[in-house]
Amino acid sequence: MNRLTWVDNLRGMSVLAVIFLHSTIAVNGNAGHLTVVTDVVNHLLEPVRLGLMFFVSGLFVESGLKKGLDLFVKNKVKSILYPFIIWVGIYGGLKLLFNSVSNNPQSPLNILLSHLSGGGDITWFLHSLFIFFLVIPWVRRIPFYIVIPVALILSYLLPEIPAGSLFSSFDNGHINRSFYLFPFFYLGDLLVHRQVDIPGIVSKKTWLLPSALCFIILSSVNFLSERGVEWQLMAPLALCSIPLFIFVALHTNV
């Protein structure tokens, strides 16, 4: 299978995992007889589903930068920033329109600032992704053994946005989450930038078996832990699980 096929498969797998999660949220976790199945699947995939999406995005940095930095930025403005602005306008406008009957009324300034700072519950992905693409041309010059630990440490140590502030939103830890997801994006770019034969490497048992073991440990800890383990502490296992999902994508016929 060629590179584009497995990349598309991997992207599709991550998107389906996210859709599956939101489908169960939409029915308040009550999926009838399938509730047990949905709970198990969501617990198993929770540590990696968003990371895979950002990893796939990082795979396209190199090809974009080859066209020149100016064109690279213009393309990201067109493909990411514009949709972000449109969705903020639509979603923020609906919030303002129905604010008086909302369960959680917000001031117009709070609605605006929470979205512009990445706290919008349906726009955060575009916000983080646009920033990642803007900073990666410079961050990619820094060794991975500095970038990844620093990003995870910041994700763990930075305080959440205070509840009730003008920047507060449905998820006041979204900046922490963005720092957590950046290493996945960075890793995708790193592998392509260094011209690593990704399909060739993940097909070797010396890489595949440890990756499968990491995912088993990761999912087991996440599934069995009642209180949950800080996701930043599980990030090394999540990053090391990626070869397993690439292997599955390589051997998935669509």
LINBEL-V534167 format. One record per run of one state. SS is the DSSP state (H for helix, E for strand, L for the rest). FROM is the first residue (numbers start at 1). LEN is the number of residues. If there is no record, write none. Layout:
ss:SS from:FROM len:LEN
ss:SS from:FROM len:LEN
This chain:
ss:L from:1 len:2
ss:H from:3 len:24
ss:L from:27 len:5
ss:H from:32 len:14
ss:L from:46 len:3
ss:H from:49 len:10
ss:L from:59 len:2
ss:H from:61 len:5
ss:L from:66 len:3
ss:H from:69 len:29
ss:L from:98 len:1
ss:H from:99 len:3
ss:L from:102 len:6
ss:H from:108 len:9
ss:L from:117 len:7
ss:H from:124 len:16
ss:L from:140 len:4
ss:H from:144 len:14
ss:L from:158 len:16
ss:H from:174 len:20
ss:L from:194 len:4
ss:H from:198 len:5
ss:L from:203 len:2
ss:H from:205 len:20
ss:L from:225 len:10
ss:H from:235 len:6
ss:L from:241 len:1
ss:H from:242 len:9
ss:L from:251 len:4
